[in-house]
C-alpha cells in the first residue's frame, strides 16, 4: 500500500519532543543539585 502526499503529511513521528527532553533534563539536573546540597553543604563566602 502506497501513501499519497496528503497522507504522508499527516503521519506523526514517535519519540519525545525537544522541549520535553529539555524539561526532563533540567529536572534531573535540579534534583542532582538538591541532593548534592544536602550531602555536601558548603558555606557561602
N, C-alpha and C positions, 0 to 999 in steps of 0.2 A: 504494500500500500504506500503510495507516494502522497506527500502533503503539498498543498499549493502554498503560495506566498502568504496569504492571509492566515492560514493555519499555522505556519511557521512563526509568524509574528506573535501569536497567542501563547506559544509554548513558554513556560516559566522554568528557569533553571533551578537546580537544587542547591543546597548549601545555605550558609548564613550570609546576610548582607554585610557590607563593610562596616556600617555604623554599629551593628550589633556586635561584631567582632571587637571593635574598639571599646565598646561599653563593657564587654566581658573582661577584656584585658585590663582596663582601668580599674575595675572592681577587684581583680586578683592582685594588682599592684598595691591598691589601697589596703587590702586585708593583710598583705605581707608587711606593709609599713606599720600597721596597728600591732600586729604580733611582735614585730621587731622592737617597737617602742615598749611593750610590756616586758619583753625578755631582756633587753639591754637599755634600761632607762639612762639617758645622758642628760646632764645639766646644761642649761644654756649658758654661754659665756658672757 
